[in-house]
Amino acid sequence: MGAVARQPAGVLRSVPETRRLLQAAMEEVVAVALKRGVALDPNLPEQAIRRVDQLPAAATASMQRDIIAGRPSEFEFQVGTVVRYARESAVPVPVHATIYAALLPGDLRARGEPPSPPN
């Protein structure tokens, strides 16, 4: 969420709309995992939000810093994997799909893979 919002943890958690988006993204991960047979605690999103609440206000994630700097990142392994697994499992993940679409052009550029023109 920090990579797409371009804001540190303190802002992500204090803006109600962004906090809800962060919560929804975490709920999507749990939904995909459960659908694929991974036993996750359904309370994991709330636990993760509590961890975000404990971070220093200026904290940023390494993926966020890499994306902002135009460097290759773990974007495809994190966001891309959720989107692919969701598609394979027929689980809707609108938050992850939007984040993926928004960050993919920059990720491709960082990896030296210019986007292909549509057919």
C-alpha positions in Angstrom: 0.0 0.0 0.0 2.9 2.3 0.7 4.2 1.8 -2.8 1.0 2.9 -4.4 0.1 5.7 -2.0 3.8 6.8 -1.8 3.3 7.6 1.9 4.9 6.2 5.1 3.1 4.0 7.6 1.9 6.9 9.8 0.0 8.4 6.9 -1.4 5.0 5.7 -2.8 4.2 9.1 -4.1 7.7 9.9 -6.1 8.4 6.7 -9.4 6.4 7.1 -9.8 5.6 3.4 -6.2 4.3 3.1 -6.5 2.4 6.3 -9.6 0.7 5.0 -7.8 -0.1 1.7 -4.9 -1.6 3.6 -7.4 -3.8 5.6 -9.2 -4.9 2.5 -5.9 -5.9 0.8 -5.0 -8.0 3.8 -8.4 -9.6 3.8 -7.9 -10.5 0.1 -4.7 -12.3 0.9 -6.5 -14.4 3.5 -9.4 -15.1 1.2 -7.0 -16.4 -1.5 -4.9 -18.4 0.9 -8.0 -20.1 2.4 -9.4 -20.9 -1.0 -6.1 -22.5 -1.9 -6.2 -24.6 1.2 -3.6 -22.6 3.3 -4.7 -22.5 6.9 -4.4 -18.9 7.9 -5.9 -17.3 11.0 -8.9 -15.3 9.8 -7.9 -12.6 12.3 -4.6 -12.1 10.5 -5.7 -8.8 8.8 -6.5 -7.3 12.2 -3.2 -8.5 13.6 -1.3 -7.0 10.7 -3.0 -3.7 11.1 -2.0 -3.7 14.8 1.6 -4.2 13.6 1.3 -1.3 11.2 0.0 0.8 14.1 3.2 0.0 16.0 5.6 1.0 13.2 7.4 4.4 13.4 5.3 7.0 11.6 8.0 7.5 9.0 8.5 3.8 8.3 8.4 2.6 4.7 8.7 -0.8 3.2 11.7 -1.9 1.1 9.4 -2.5 -1.9 8.1 1.0 -1.6 11.5 2.5 -1.5 12.6 0.5 -4.5 9.6 1.4 -6.6 9.8 5.1 -5.8 13.5 5.0 -6.8 12.7 3.1 -10.0 14.6 0.0 -8.9 13.6 -3.6 -9.4 11.6 -4.8 -6.4 9.7 -7.8 -5.1 6.5 -6.4 -6.5 5.9 -9.3 -8.9 6.5 -11.8 -6.1 4.2 -10.1 -3.7 1.4 -8.4 -5.5 1.6 -10.3 -8.7 1.5 -13.7 -6.9 -1.7 -12.7 -5.1 -3.3 -11.6 -8.4 -2.3 -14.8 -10.2 -3.4 -17.1 -7.4 -6.7 -15.2 -7.1 -7.3 -15.6 -10.8 -6.5 -19.3 -10.7 -8.8 -19.8 -7.6 -11.7 -17.5 -8.9 -11.3 -15.2 -5.9 -12.0 -11.5 -6.5 -9.1 -9.3 -5.4 -10.1 -5.8 -6.6 -7.5 -4.0 -4.3 -4.6 -6.1 -5.4 -5.7 -6.0 -9.1 -5.8 -2.2 -9.0 -2.4 -2.0 -7.2 -1.0 -4.4 -9.7 -2.2 -2.5 -12.7 -1.0 0.8 -11.2 2.5 -0.4 -10.4 3.2 -2.8 -13.3 4.4 -0.2 -15.8 7.0 1.1 -13.4 8.1 -2.4 -12.5 8.5 -3.4 -16.1 10.6 -0.3 -16.7 12.8 -1.0 -13.7 13.4 -4.5 -15.0 14.2 -3.2 -18.5 11.1 -4.7 -20.0 9.2 -2.1 -21.8 5.4 -2.8 -22.0 4.2 -4.4 -25.3 1.8 -2.3 -27.3 -1.8 -3.8 -27.4 -2.7 -5.9 -30.3 
